[in-house]
Amino acid sequence: MLGAHPEASNLAIVCEVEHDGGTLTAIYKPVQGERPLWDYPDGHLAHRERAAYLVARLGGFDCVPATVLRAGPLGEGSVQRWVGTLDEPADSPVAVTRPGQIPPGYLRVLSGEDERGTGVVLSHPDDPVLRSLSVLDAVINNSDRKGSHVLLEGDGVYGIDNGVSLSVEPKLRTVLWGWAGDPLTDADRARVERLVEAIAGSPEAGELDELLTVTEVDALVARCERLLRAGRHPRPGHGWPSVPWPPV
């Protein structure tokens, strides 16, 4: 173990693990280090981290780093591959700029003011991999997709810190609203269809029943089916903040 992550709200330990004869940097989140959350009373965040990765893999969403459950030095917890390196932390594509400084090819998400009353704009690239991540977030009902939870590595875009997800109640809260109301791409529709088929008949999907409640798995399937019927990216809802705070 290399040390606790200083910005994590729950205990998260940066560590090195052995993998294929070498070492791999990872983030270890032991169950015993989780703070109770009133809106996630069932199960453990570590199990939801693993479930989110499993859902992504079953659907062919290649945008969540490999995540497993392991019995580590502090007990059972999730272990997720570290994106980037410790010497060069991965950047986020999500930007907060002045109104006239939105990067070319970026989609505006919202406008506001900083603590000094100066106008700012939250935006993100119109990128197909990032778009697929936004679909995955709608599927898993991610309630905390901050900009700092979206990282670039090579040609890939990865969503990390997926523990507060897969609730039965609608809780989608994300910075990736740039495609709200737009039709799903054929590729993303195929991913959601593949996921529904996998949950219904894949032996690998049986692990979801161990990680989540029956009601949560049923809600996951229902969200997929609603998304396919609508054929469009969801729009921000009412009664729940649609953007996490802070957004980055």
MOPE-V986179 format. One record per run of one state. SS is the DSSP state (H for helix, E for strand, - for the rest). FROM is the first residue (numbers start at 1). LEN is the number of residues. If there is no record, write none. Layout:
[[SS | FROM | LEN] [SS | FROM | LEN]]
This chain:
[[- | 1 | 2] [E | 3 | 2] [- | 5 | 8] [E | 13 | 7] [- | 20 | 2] [E | 22 | 9] [H | 31 | 3] [- | 34 | 11] [H | 45 | 15] [- | 60 | 7] [E | 67 | 6] [- | 73 | 2] [E | 75 | 7] [- | 82 | 2] [E | 84 | 1] [- | 85 | 4] [E | 89 | 1] [- | 90 | 5] [E | 95 | 3] [- | 98 | 1] [H | 99 | 3] [- | 102 | 4] [E | 106 | 8] [- | 114 | 5] [E | 119 | 7] [- | 126 | 2] [H | 128 | 13] [- | 141 | 4] [E | 145 | 1] [- | 146 | 1] [H | 147 | 3] [E | 150 | 4] [- | 154 | 2] [E | 156 | 4] [- | 160 | 14] [E | 174 | 1] [- | 175 | 8] [E | 183 | 1] [- | 184 | 2] [H | 186 | 16] [- | 202 | 1] [H | 203 | 9] [- | 212 | 2] [H | 214 | 17] [- | 231 | 1] [E | 232 | 1] [- | 233 | 16]]
